[in-house]
Amino acid sequence: MFVRLILWAGLGYIIYTIVKAAIQAFHAPPSPPLKKSRGGETMERDPQCGTFVPRGDAVDATVRGKQHWFCSTRCRDEYMKQH
């Protein structure tokens, strides 16, 4: 009887821990974007989809005299159609 009580208490604690971790994961503030990649490159935000990409890997384009960096040619082309 005492063993069952200990097992139920252990199971309850495990469930409590999982639920608590899930709630914290959903309510955690988003981490700020990196300013530099692991290789030391500047990270640029794709204005179309919001993805951050190292400048060396980005596809660049000039729109209305302003330089923009994109994660892919697809995002660049969609942005160019809209602007």
Protein Blocks (a to p, Z undefined) as FASTA:
>chain_A
ZZmmmmmmmmmmmmmmmmmmmmmmmmpccddddfbdfkopacdddfknopacdfklpccd
deehiacddfbfklmmmmmmmZZ
